[in-house]
């Protein structure tokens, strides 16, 4: 399954830059820029700005997480847990 368009609450993998290979959750979008959080180094309050071309979208989406982030709730521990689960599934 190939993901065409980024959505808030979707998971992506960095393919360029010094964070290459790291998983992120899409917090919000602005044109061609995505704002990404990993819950540890980049929290949902201070997301990383990254060009859309520098990430690979993954077929993982968490609607509940997207709703909580949109409501402004602090969900960094849940973001870490989701990304950890996705990373373990990809290795199996």
N, C-alpha and C positions, 0 to 999 in steps of 0.2 A: 504494500500500500504506500502510495506516494502522497505527501502533503504538499498542496500547491500554495496555499496562503497562510501566513502566520495568524494565530489567534491568541488572545490573552488566555493564559492558563495552559498553553501548549509548551511542550518541551523541545529544546533545540540543542545542538552540539556546535561548539565553536570550531571553525575550520581554518581560521587565520588569526594571527596575532600571538602574543605571548601566552594567552590562555587557551591555545589550540588543544582540542580534545576534551575540554571541560563541558559538562552539562549545565544548562540553565533553564529556568522557567521564564516564559515571556510575561512580563508584568504589564507593559503597555506598548503602544506603537505611535510613531509620529512620522508619516511619510515613508521614507526608505529606512528609517532608523527604528531599531527595536530596543526596548529597555528590559534588561535581563537581570534576574536575581538567582543566586545559588543558596541563599539562606545563611551562608557562613562569611565569605569574603565580601559578597555583594548582597546586601539585605534588600528587602522589598521597599524600604524607605530611601535607600541610596542605590538604585539599580545601575548597572553598567549600560552605557549607550554603545550600541554596535550596529554597524551597517548590515542590512538584510543580506547582502551578498556574502558576508563573512560567517554565516551560520548555515547549518544544514538542519532543516526541520525534521522532526521525528514524529511518527504516527502515535503519539501519546498526548492525551488531552484530559485535564482534570477540571470539570465544570465547577465543582464545589470550591476548589482552590481559586479559580478565576473570580467567583462571586465574592469570596472573602477578601481578596486583594482589592477588588473594586469598592468594597465597603470600607476599606482602610484599616482592616484588622491586622495586627501583627501576626504573621504566619511563618516566620522564618524557620522554626523547628519543623513545621509541616512541609515546607519546601525542601529542607534537607532530607527528610524521610522519603518524600516522593522521588527525588532525584537518586537517592541511594537505592530505592527499589527498582527504578528504571535501569540503573547501571548493573545491578545484579541480574536482572532479566536478560539484558543484552549479552552478558558473559555466559549464561547457561546455554 
